[in-house]
Amino acid sequence: MKKLTLMLLGVTCLLTACGGNETKEAAAPKKEEVVKIGATAPLTGPVAIYGVTATNGSKLAMEEINKNGGVLGKKIDFIVLDSKGDSTEAVMAYNRLVDEGIVAFIGDAPSKPSLAIAEVAAQDNMPMITPTGTQFNITEAGKNVFRACFTDPYQGRILANFAKNNLKVKTAAIVVNNSSDHSNGVTEAFLKEAQALGIEVVAKEGYSDGDKDFRAQLTKILPTNPDVLVIPDYYEQVALITTQAREIGLKSTFIGPDGWDGVAKTLDPSAYEAIENSYFTNHYSLDDQSEKVQNFVKAYRETYKEDPSSFAALSYDAAYMMKAAIEKAGTTEKQAVVDALKGLEYDGVTGHLTFDEKNNPVKAVTVLKIVNGKYTFDSIVEAK
C-alpha cells in the first residue's frame, strides 16, 4: 500500500510539473518583433552641437514612422550611441550596434568618424547613410555607403559660382584649416573653379586645429582687399575668424560652406555685426514654404523647443530614406536594402534627390544670407 501511494504521488507530481510548464508557456507574453536600426553621433564633446541636433532629427522621424505603423509591419527599435566625434569611439560604438543586431545604420555626423565607420561597415555590407558627412571619400569606402548631404568639393564649386554669378566678385582670398579634410576639400574645389571662372585669388592663408588667434593670417590678407573672404570651416572657428577680421578692418564679404550652420548661436548678439551679410551654402531653409518643410519645422519646434538645423533636417531625411529603402526591398536583407537605396528617388525636407555612381546625392543647394543673426533664404543653386 505504501509503495502504491508513493507511485501515485510521483505520477501526480509529474502531471503537475507538466501542467505547470504548459501554463507558463501559454502565459508568457509574445515578444514583439522589431527592426533594429542603429546610429552614432557626437552627443558629448566639442562638436556635440552637431550630434545632438542630428540625433533629434532622426529620432523625430523614427517616432513618426512608428506612429504610422513602422516598417514592414514592425516597429523600429532605434538605438543611438555617443561617438564623441572621435573615430575610434565611433567604430567601437558601431561594433556594439552590430552586436545588438541592427540591420541598417545612420551616421555619423562629422566626416572623420563617418569615414572610419564606413570602412568597417563596408566589410559587413551594412546599409549605411551618413546624413551630414561631407568628406568626398566616405562613400568610396563601399557600395553599401550612401550620404544625404552634398560633398565638400561640390560646395567649393557652388561657392565659386555663387561668388561670380550672384555677388559679381573679381577677387577672392581664402583662409583654410590645414588640419581639416572638410576645409581642404572645399578650398581645393573653390580654387579650381574660381580659376576657371576668372576670379583672381589674391591670398591664401592657413592655420591648424586648435588655433584661436588668426590676426597674423588676416593681417596678411588685409592689403589685398579681396571682394570675398572664403572661410571653409566649422562654426567655432568661423565665429573667431570673422570677429577678428572685422577688428583689423577687413571689409570683404564672407562666404563659406555648411559648417557655418550654428555660428550665430556661438556669437553674442552684440557681435552679430561680424557676420552680417555673410553667405553660406546649406541644405534647406526655414523660410521654404513647402508643406513638407513647414510640417517638419513645426513638429521639430514642438518637440525640441528650437529651430531645426540643417543637420536635423538631413538626419530626418536619412531616417525616412532608410525606411523607404527597406520597404522598397520588402526585406531587411542587407544586399536587397543596398540595392533599393541605389535606385531610390526621394523627396525630402532637404529637397529632391537621386544617387549618382558614387552614392552621392544629386540635389539642389540652398544659399543662406545672415541678417541680424538670422539665416535668411537667398537663393537656390540647382544641381547640374
Summary of the structure (lengths in Angstrom):
residues: 384
radius of gyration: 26.0
end to end distance: 97.1
largest distance: 115.9
contacts: 1359
relative contact order: 0.12
helix: 50%
strand: 20%
